[in-house]
């Protein structure tokens, strides 16, 4: 690290309420729903089954997508219909009557895509639902091109199995059929059914596979942080273990490994480090960096690197359920210097609540500057340039989920970048 490094510029974000008094909150994404070139928002909680989108503008008008889901959980978006507008893909019916990870619905874990009508002037409360497929315990999904670029694919990631909360899970792949409007379901293949338990975090990444433009995926599970990608040359899926995660709390909480993560870029290396919240619903923030023993070059390919875990912070003690306040990590270049910072979403209670912003000073030695940039309860973060000024802003939705944590004064917030 050069001693002439410029002084750090503290991050500044201006808060703005998109909507308050949420009855429940959990998921948030930021696609351009109406095609005006500005990111909008869609979000929801698990209890009511009401999915809304919020149109980017002065007062963020809210429109209902549908109210017909039982317990929608993870989501993503892509133009599945081919009309140029992003459609919503959501998994639902995760749990049974008890409503916890110990109670997966044996007939649930379904995935639908919801067809964007293409204009906010059309009846937005009646977006049409189309079935994709299912696997018990479905909790996260990502849409992209993971094995080829001709058709969209959906990776489905259960969190628990019917047999046991810590049983081995199947990672499945659904491939877009010829006629997405008439298909009864999408063809499904099993990617892996012997490697992962309790998958909680999943992040789609492009540009990480050397010599390939396919998407790959980072997983946070009992096993820790794993990079999963398809090798086109060998025609097989490959797993790269980045690190085993948090293991010291297992006797106390019953949880181990990682809960969520994202990969950050530094100095032109798009896979320079991985920031993680650990374990499941964890209280620990750690980073994984390429060890100098890998050859001293931070640009060494991830699958050839030796990764070293360094603990940055512990936010409170696990509660009576063995859970901490952490729920999501997002890596992105917020200050425009070419390197990625990362945000940590904390659900609460106070003071373990809000968004923490980490800036790498000397990543190889685990030196990061840290600031609190939001105070509200946060389940999920969606980063996008909402006002078109060339700087990344971020939005948050409160964590308000029965049987886990219900935030006080739950809000959907926008934080405009003022760095």
TAJOQUI-V563154 format. One record per helix or strand. SS is the DSSP state (H for helix, E for strand). FROM is the first residue (numbers start at 1). TO is the last residue. If there is no record, write none. Layout:
BEGIN
ss=SS from=FROM to=TO
ss=SS from=FROM to=TO
END
This chain:
BEGIN
ss=E from=13 to=19
ss=E from=25 to=25
ss=E from=27 to=29
ss=E from=41 to=44
ss=E from=51 to=54
ss=E from=62 to=66
ss=E from=72 to=78
ss=E from=87 to=92
ss=E from=95 to=95
ss=E from=104 to=104
ss=E from=110 to=115
ss=H from=124 to=126
ss=E from=128 to=134
ss=E from=138 to=144
ss=E from=153 to=158
ss=E from=168 to=175
ss=E from=187 to=197
ss=E from=201 to=206
ss=E from=215 to=221
ss=E from=224 to=231
ss=E from=236 to=243
ss=E from=246 to=246
ss=H from=250 to=253
ss=E from=257 to=257
ss=E from=260 to=266
ss=E from=269 to=278
ss=E from=284 to=290
ss=H from=292 to=294
ss=H from=302 to=304
ss=E from=307 to=314
ss=E from=326 to=332
ss=E from=341 to=347
ss=E from=353 to=362
ss=H from=363 to=365
ss=E from=367 to=374
ss=E from=380 to=384
ss=E from=393 to=397
ss=E from=400 to=401
ss=E from=405 to=406
ss=E from=412 to=417
END
